[in-house]
Amino acid sequence: MAVQAQGRRAIVVGNSDGVGLALTRQLVAAGWTVAGLSRSASDLTAPGYDHHVADVTGDDYRAVLSEVVGRLGGVDVCVYAAGVGEIFDVGDLAAQTRALEVNLIGAARTVEVVVPAMVAGGGGHLVGLSSLADAGPSAQAPGYAASKAGLTSYLVGLRGALRPHGVRVTVVRFGFVDTKMAKSPVKPMLLSVEQAADVVRDCLRTGPAVVSRPRRMAVLARAAGVAATVAARR
């Protein structure tokens, strides 16, 4: 699963914990030059790694990200791993709005900055971490499901749009991963963060359009999404 590291510069957004942190550790260990951006500080210190505190919903996010790209001298890979999600509470609808802002709009803001840099540099690879929850509407977490559906659709569309410009785009759709985001009391086919990071690294090597893991859960999620869509339209 080795990915060539020589001359490779990566930005990982949302990497103070979870899959983003596990992936960052793997890339740094493999010799990549990595810049991490997260709303929180990071304890990770290693040669070739720089951390930057930035909120993807903040007014200064694009400026911070642009500065990071400039310091790197360009960007070969950008992984958008930032994500939030809350169970629906009619008394806290702002939490559903934040899911849309972080999971979808934050990704779009990232694209605004990194894609032009990739095009100027002759190519690159953009990877977004989505979810099997994008398969249909959710009464339990409507903002999360909608944001992931939008993210998947946007990135798949960008893949075709950016192909002539030498930029690859990959969507990784995960089921339950052992992070603070996995709030369900039942978590079938749970992946560790290391397993999830392995999936992302493999995508950096192969460059697929969409990867869904675990595969068996992806089939179940598709069926559940169809049922939920039918029920929501009644």
N, C-alpha and C positions, 0 to 999 in steps of 0.2 A: 504493500500500500504506500510505498515511498513516493513522495512528490519532490521533484527537483527543487532545491532551495536556492541554488546559486543565483544571485541577482534578483530574487523574488521579494517583493515588498507587499505586505498584507496589512489591511485595516480591518479590525474586528470591532463592530459596534455592538455594545451590550455585552461586555466581557468581564465584569467584576465577579460574576458567579455563573453557575450553570454550564450549559453547553459552550457558551462563548469563552468562558475561562478555560475549560478543558481543551478546547480547540487551540486557544492561544498558547497554552503550555506545550501542546504537541508541536505546533509550528515553530516556536522558539527553540525547542529541543532539537528540531530538524535543521536548524540553522537559518530560518527565515528572519528577515527584519520585519518586526511587527509593531504597529501602533494600535493601542486599544483606546476606545472611547466609551465611557459609561457615566451614568449619573452619580455613581459612587467611586470612591477611591479604591485602589487595588493594592494588595500586599505583594503582588508579583513583581519581583525585581530580577532581571537577568540581562546579560549582554544582548544587545539587539532589540530590546523591548522598551517602549515608552508608553506611559499611560497618561491619558488626558481626561479630565472630568468635564463632562458636557451632557446636558439633557437634550434628547432629540426633539423635544417640544419647545425648547427655549429659543428666544429671539436670536441668540448668538451662535446657535448650533452650526449653521452653514459656515460662518466665519471661522469657527474653531476647526471644523473639518477641513476647510480650505487651507488653513495654516498647517495642519497635519500633513496633507497631501504635498504641500510645498516643501516641508522639512524632509519628507521621504524622497523627494525628487520625482514624484509620480506614484502610481499605484498599479500593481499587477492583479491583485485580488482584493475584493472587499466582501466581507461576510456580514450581513445584517442579522444579528442575533438578538436584538433588543425585543422585548415583549412583555406585556402585562395582561392580566385578565382577572376579573372578579365575578363571583356568582351574583346574579341579578338581585338587587335590593331596590324596591320602588322609592325608598328614602334616600338613595344615593345614586341617582342617574348619572352624576358626573363621572363615576367610575367606569360606566359603559362608554362615555365620550372619550375618556382618557385611553381606553383600549384602542379605539379608532385612531386617536392622535399618535400613539406610540407605535402600534403595530403596522399601520398603513401609511399615515401621513409622514411619520418619521422616516420610513423607508423611502418614500418619494423624495423627501428633502435630501436624503443621502445620495440618491441617484442623481439629483441635480448637480452635485459637486463631483462625485467620483467618475461618472460616465464621461464627461468632457475631458477629464484628465486621462482616462484610459484611451479614448479616441486619439487624443493628442500624442500619446505615447505609443500608438500603433496597435493597441489591443488590451484586453484584460478579461477578467472573469468576475462577475457579480453573482453572489449567492445569497438567497434570502431564506431564512428559516420560517416556514409556515407551519401548518398543522392539519391533521386529518379532520379537524373540526371545520375545515373549509367546505366540507361536503354538503352542508345544508344548514338551515337556520336552527338556532338553539334558544329555547325558552329559559334555560339555566344560565347561559352566558351569551346573550345576544350580541353585545358589542365585540366580544372576542371572536365569535364565529364569523360575524360580518367582516371584521377587520382582516381575518386570515383568508376569507374568501376573496376579498378585494386584493390582498397582497399576492395571492397565487395568480389571479387573473391578470393583474398588472405586470408581474414579472414574466409570465408566459408570453404576453403581448410584446413586452420589451425584447424578448429573445429574438423574435422575428424581425423587429424593427432595427435592432442593433447588429444583427448578423453581418450586414454589408460593411459595418464599421469596425469589424474585428473584435467585437465585445461579445463574449459568451454570457448567458444568463441561466442560472439553475435555481429551481425551487425545491427545497427539501421539506417534505411534509412528514412531521413526526406525530406519533400517537403519544402515549404517556412516557415522559422522561422524568427521572428521579431528581426534580428540581422543586423550588418553592412554587413554581407555576402549577404543579400537579396537585390540585386541591380536592379532587374527587376522593371520597372515601374508598372507592374501588378503583384500582389501577391495573387493569389486565395488560399482560405483555409489556410490563414496565422495562424501559431501557435505562441503563446507567448513562451518566453524562459522558463517560469515556466511549461507550458504544456509539452514542450519538455523534460524538466528535469524529470517531472513525468513519462514520458514514459521510460526514461533510468532507473530510480529507480525501476520501475515495472520489467524491464528486469533483474535487479540484484536479484530479488526475484524468477522469473520464469525460467530464463536461456534459452530463446529460441535461435534458430539459427539465424533467420532473422526477424526483425520487420519493417514494413513499415507504416509510418503515414504522412498525413492522408490516410486512406485506399482507399477512392474514388480517390484521386489524384494518388495513386500508380497504379490503373487500367489505368487511363488516361496516365500516364507516360510510362507504358509498351506499350500501343498502339502507342504513339508518338515515342518511341524508335525504334519500328519496322519500322515505316514509315521513320524515319531519316536514319536508316541503309540501307534500300532499295534505298533511294535517293542518299546516299553517294557512293553507288556502281555503279551508272550509269555513 
